[in-house]
Amino acid sequence: MNQKEFMDALAATKVCPVVVIDDANDAVPLAKALEAGKLPMAEVTFRTDAAAEAISRIAKEVPGVIVGAGTVLDREQCARAINAGAQFIVAPSFSDEVAQYAIGHGVAYCPGTCTPTDITAALRYNLPMVKFFPAGAYGGLKTLKALASVFPQLKFMPTGGVNPENVNEYLAFNKIVSVGGTWVCKKDLVDNKNWDEITKLCQEAYDMTH
């Protein structure tokens, strides 16, 4: 999935579910719950031992869900994620080695940024979009608008501190393609296998933003 395809998919969903999976057996039912709630996308955080296997299972068994890896910090993680079937790579920070590997393999890369210096580093790779993270802690929409005025060619995906109360305020800004959302699939819901509640929260998020 290239950058344009990834951005088009994000624009269609508007909320990208950010998920933490500790047990790979939860991957397929979770992906089906997201799909049933009209948010057929999963950013699987690469912080757990189950992440690569979870991505692989979703890619193979739930083809209607676009699956990617989040919290990818280095080349080794990026390679494992892509080999597992990740269609996009998201990170909390910018990395030259991750940018080179992902782009070199035709996979969309969305690095985390929060300063002009971060953004300038990302622009060396002609990235059309960056993640603004952690959005809430770094001034939210006010800061993002200030950054956007300096980098008019760039689009953003704010993550961190985005919730049902402020999501539409973020999405109303035309430089924002989508937001990253943890509230639609909180970790305790995954751990308790509460797939119906995840579907409900996804459907509510979809209805709220479309």
N, C-alpha and C positions, 0 to 999 in steps of 0.2 A: 504494500500500500504506500503510494508516494504522498508527498506533502499535500498536494491538491485534493487527492481522494480522501485523505484523513480530515482535512478541513471541511470538505463537503459533508462527510459523515457527522462531524461534530456539529455543523450548522443545522443538520436535520434533527439531531437529538436534543441539542442545546444544553443538556446536562450529561456529563460523562461520569458514570458511576465509578468511584474509586473503591476497590475492594481488597480486603485482607483475607487470605485463605490459608488456614493452618493445616487443613486436611484436604488433600487432593480429591477425596471422594465427594467433597462439597461442591467442586467446581462445576460439574454439569447441571445439577439441580439449581445452583445459584444462577448460572447463565440462562437457564430456561425461565427462571423467575424474572430476570431483567427483561428478557425478550417479551414475556407475557405482559409486562408493565410498559411496553412501548419504548424502552430505553435499551436497545440491543447493542450495547457497547460495554466493555469491561476493561478498566485499567487495573490490572492485577499487580499489587505492590510486590516488588522483588525482595522484600525483607524477610520472607519466610522460606523454610526449607521446601515447602510444598509448591512454591510459586511456579517453577518451571513445569512441573508435572500438571499443575492446574491449567496453565496456558495451553499445554499440549492437548489435554482432554477437551477443553472448550473448542479449540481450533478444529479438532477432528469430529467431535460429536454434536456440536451446536453451531453449524456453519452460518446460521443467521445472525450470530453475535460477532461483532468485530472485537477481537481481543488483542490487548497490548500489555506491555509491562511498564510499571511505574517504579519510582525510586531506583532507577538504574544509574549507578555511580561510576562505573568503569567499563573498560573494553570487554573484560571477561564476562561480566554480568550481561552486557549487551549481546555478546555472541551467544551465550546460553539462552537468553530470551528469544532471540531471532531463530535459533536452531529449534527451539520448542514450538515455534509457530507464531510468535508475536508479530502483529501487523503494524504496530507503532511502538515507539519508545518515548516514555515521559520521564523526566528527572526533576529533582528539587533544585538542581544546580546545573551550570553549564560545564561541559567537558569536551575538549578537543578530540580526545581519543574516541569518545562515544559518538560524537558528531561524524567523525571520519568513518567509523565502522558502520553506523546505521545508514548514512547517506550512500556509502559505498556499496551497500547491499540493497539499495532501493527501498529502504524502510523509513517512514516518517519519523522525525525526531523533534520533540517539543521540550526544550530545556527550561528549567526553572530560572527565573531572573527576578531581581527586585531593584536593580540599580542601572543607571545608564552604562556603566562599565560592563555589566553582565550582558546587556542587550547588544552593545557594540561587538562583543566577542561572538555572539550568536550570528550577528549580521555578516560576519566574515564568511559564513557558509550559505549566505543568501536564504536563510530561513524566513518564511513568510509569517510565522507565528511563534510566539514564545508563551510559556506559562508564567504567570505573575504569582509568585509564591514566597512566603505565606501572605496572601492578599490582605486579610484582616489585620494582621500584626504590622504590616507595612503601609498602613494608611488607606487601604481599600480603594474605592473608586476615585477619590480625590487624587491620590498619588498616581494611579493608573492613567488618569486623564492628563496629568502633567507629563508623564513619560510619553504618552501617545502623541502629544503635541510636538515633541522633539523628534519622534520617529514615525512620521505620518504614513510610511509604507507598511507598517507592521500591524498585525492583529494579535490579540491576546486571549489566553485562557486563564482567568483568575481561579485560584484554588486555595483553600484554607480560609475558613471564616465565612464561606458562602453558605447560605441556608435559605429555607423557604421564605423568610421575612425579607431578605434583600436580593434574592436571585434575579427578580425582574428588573430591579434597579440597575444591576450590573448589565443584564442582557439588553437593556434599552440603549446602552452606549454602543454606537455602530462599529467600534474597533474591537469589540468582544465577539468572538465566534461562538464560544460555549463556555461553560464553567465546569470545574471539577467538583463532584459532589460526593461526600461521604455519608450524608444523611439518608440517602435512599437505600443504603445497605450497610448499616452499622454492624460492627464486628460481632456484637452480642447476638444480633439476629442471625448472622451466618453461623456462629457457634451453636446456636439453639435450633438451627435448621428451620427457621421460621420463614419459609419461602413465600407463603401467602402474604405475609406482612411486607416483605420486600417488594413483591409485585404491586401491592397497594400503594406503597410509598413512591415507587417508580411511576405508576399511573398518575398519581397526584402531581408529581413533579412535571410529567409530560403535559397534563391538562393545564397546569399553572403557567407553563412557559410557551404554549402554542395557541 
